[in-house]
C-alpha cells in the first residue's frame, strides 16, 4: 500500500461531498456523519504520525547522525 497525504486529502474532500449531498435522507446523513467521525479519527492519527516523522527528520537535519540512536527507525530495514 502506497498511500500519501494527498490521498488522505482526497478522501476527506470526498466525505465532505457526501455530507453535502442535499438529496440524502436524514438516516443516510446520520450514517455518513458517523462514517465521517471515523474517517476524521483515523486521519488525525495519520497526520500525527506524519508530524512525528517530520520532527525526527528536523532533528536529524539539526544534529546529524549522532541523534540516530535516539530516533525510531523509519522506513529502513529492521534489525
C-alpha positions as CSV (number, residue, x, y, z in Angstrom):
1,X,0.0,0.0,0.0
2,X,1.4,3.3,-1.0
3,X,-0.9,6.0,0.3
4,X,0.2,9.6,0.5
5,X,-1.1,12.6,2.5
6,X,-2.6,13.8,-0.8
7,X,-4.7,10.6,-0.9
8,X,-5.9,11.4,2.6
9,X,-6.9,14.9,1.5
10,X,-8.9,13.4,-1.4
11,X,-10.7,11.0,1.0
12,X,-11.6,13.9,3.3
13,X,-13.0,16.0,0.5
14,X,-14.9,13.0,-0.9
15,X,-16.6,12.6,2.5
16,X,-17.4,16.3,2.6
17,X,-19.1,16.0,-0.7
18,X,-21.1,13.0,0.5
19,X,-22.2,15.0,3.6
20,X,-23.1,18.0,1.4
21,X,-25.4,15.9,-0.9
22,X,-28.8,17.5,-0.4
23,X,-30.7,14.5,-1.8
24,X,-29.7,12.3,1.1
25,X,-32.3,11.3,3.7
26,X,-31.8,12.1,7.3
27,X,-31.0,8.4,8.0
28,X,-28.3,8.4,5.3
29,X,-26.9,11.7,6.5
30,X,-26.6,10.3,10.1
31,X,-24.8,7.2,8.7
32,X,-22.4,9.4,6.7
33,X,-21.8,11.6,9.7
34,X,-20.8,8.5,11.8
35,X,-18.6,7.5,8.9
36,X,-17.0,11.0,8.8
37,X,-16.3,10.8,12.5
38,X,-14.4,7.5,12.0
39,X,-12.5,8.9,9.0
40,X,-11.5,12.0,10.9
41,X,-10.3,9.9,13.8
42,X,-8.0,7.9,11.5
43,X,-7.0,11.0,9.6
44,X,-5.9,12.6,12.9
45,X,-3.7,9.7,13.7
46,X,-2.1,9.7,10.2
47,X,-1.4,13.4,10.5
48,X,0.1,13.0,14.0
49,X,2.4,10.2,12.6
50,X,3.5,12.4,9.7
51,X,4.2,15.2,12.1
52,X,6.4,12.9,14.2
53,X,8.3,11.8,11.2
54,X,8.8,15.4,10.2
55,X,10.1,16.3,13.7
56,X,12.5,13.3,13.6
57,X,13.8,14.5,10.2
58,X,14.3,18.0,11.5
59,X,16.2,16.6,14.5
60,X,18.4,14.7,12.1
61,X,18.9,17.8,10.0
62,X,19.9,19.8,13.0
63,X,22.0,17.3,14.8
64,X,23.3,14.9,12.2
65,X,23.9,11.2,12.7
66,X,24.7,11.4,16.4
67,X,20.9,11.7,17.0
68,X,20.1,8.5,15.1
69,X,20.3,6.1,18.1
70,X,17.6,8.2,19.9
71,X,15.2,8.2,16.9
72,X,12.8,5.4,15.9
73,X,13.8,3.7,12.7
74,X,11.6,4.9,9.8
75,X,11.3,3.1,6.5
76,X,14.6,1.3,6.6
77,X,15.5,-2.4,7.1
78,X,14.6,-3.7,10.5
79,X,17.2,-5.3,12.7
